[in-house]
Amino acid sequence: MKNGRSRLPSRQRVKYVISDFMTTSVAFLLFNIYRFHYFGNYTQAMDYIFSSKLVVEEVTVPLVMLGVYWLSGYYNNPFGKSRLQELLTTFFSALINSALVYLVLLINDQTGERRLNYEMLIVLTGLLFILPYLGRLTLTDLARNHFRTHRWQFNCLVVGNSAKSRETAGMLLGSGRVDYRIIGFVEIPGEHRIEDGETLYNLSELRSVCETMDIDQVVIAMERYDDDKVMNILRELYTLEIPVKIAPDTLSYVTSAIRLKDIYGEPFVDLTVPMMSESSKNVKRLFDVVASVMVILLLSPLYIAIGLLVRLDSAGGVLYSQERIGRRQRPFRIYKFRTMKADAESGVPMLSNDSDTRITRVGRVLRKYRLDELPQFWNVIKGDMSIVGPRPERAYFIRQIVEKAPYYTLVYQVRPGITSWGMVKFGYASNLEEMIERTRYDLIYMANMSLLVDMKILIYTVRTVIKGKGI
């Protein structure tokens, strides 16, 4: 991207936010002018519009509506939206915002005539749809014009140097929504290589090229797909936060469970993000934060009681922290109530089991009811974890897992969780084979991620805790 990777999407996102705030403010102001003719207890419209009640509404309502726009996922990917997607997202946001305004502000403005009530809702919804949509459409068309005139470009690196890679590059260059600049092709050992004057890189240079050339997107277009090579590429690039895309025209564990999305008008799937709708991702994150804050506040007496029991039971700190690997392979410190003796692990990392002598008396009870996991709600608030997601592991064990199960790399698409489908179905793992088995459940979860599935896992988790089946 000519303006520097990541800056242009951020700027476009800010433009959408400003446009939405301004058009929503105007829409609500126009609605209040309309509202005056039916419900205003003032002789002059301006007196009504600038009354203290309306002034507060004019400031707060558009801000609340911005929250709804964020939850809709509209701002997540500022480029590449289809016109239909933009229209539908704006329309459903208008419906939700109208319902909120009606239920919170207008419920007492009933006229007693059903027709006028319906008219009021229709006018409100129409204004909240038409004006924001026109603002968004204007910005989208301006952006597409910048791409058409090559003022804006996405730097793209194609992995592969064969007829397949050239075909894929042609598809990218023919995309009508954005403008791609093919920086070069990465040679894969064993392919029928092409020498046509294009810039070529070795596979070992992949990460350095992405860092030095401001690569915005990597597209895998191998002559023959190799799952292990794809996983190696993902491991190299996850931490750079660069989309890694692939055409799912092969049957493999990499693409078989991935649902197709419209990615810039071409049938590519992004291997670095979970297959959830953008709105679901935002709702999931909001739920994580709100629920975690509530848990910590409501269960604070339990936190204190557990802390005292741990401290009195054995020497050592109340909390235990350990480095784990999270989303996009980023390390973070996970927090637990200490359930083992102090300095229980001084050498090679070890997994625990039911008969582990390192576990304290209080620790055994905490693990049985999974109360030792309670401090991790702070990890959720910080953004290290989610409430539901694959369990995070230590780097020492991850290296061993990846050697036997390369597909484990796919768990880096999402934040790790306090609980998971693997924990519900399998529980704690006491050896490497069990860790790999539990990972399969987590991958099944990731292929079917949804808010409904998260709710089911939480219900099963609560049942596990109540029955004391944590270990």
Salt bridges, closest charged atoms under 4 A:
ASP20 OD2 - ARG136 NH2 2.98
GLU57 OE1 - ARG35 NH1 3.22
GLU57 OE2 - LYS53 NZ 2.71
ASP109 OD2 - ARG35 NH2 3.14
GLU119 OE1 - ARG115 NH1 3.32
ASP141 OD1 - ARG83 NH2 3.14
ASP179 OD2 - HIS150 ND1 2.66
GLU187 OE2 - ARG193 NH2 2.65
GLU195 OE2 - ARG193 NH1 2.27
ASP196 OD2 - ARG166 NE 2.83
GLU211 OE2 - ARG207 NE 3.72
GLU223 OE2 - HIS192 ND1 3.10
GLU223 OE1 - ARG224 NH1 3.67
GLU241 OE2 - ARG330 NH2 1.91
ASP249 OD2 - LYS164 NZ 2.82
ASP262 OD1 - ARG177 NH1 3.01
GLU278 OE2 - LYS281 NZ 3.13
ASP313 OD1 - ARG361 NH2 3.17
GLU345 OE1 - ARG394 NH1 2.51
ASP356 OD2 - ARG358 NH2 2.72
GLU373 OE1 - ARG391 NH2 3.41
ASP384 OD2 - LYS382 NZ 3.42
GLU393 OE2 - ARG438 NH2 2.45
GLU433 OE2 - LYS404 NZ 3.21
GLU437 OE1 - ARG440 NH1 2.87
ASP454 OD2 - LYS284 NZ 2.49
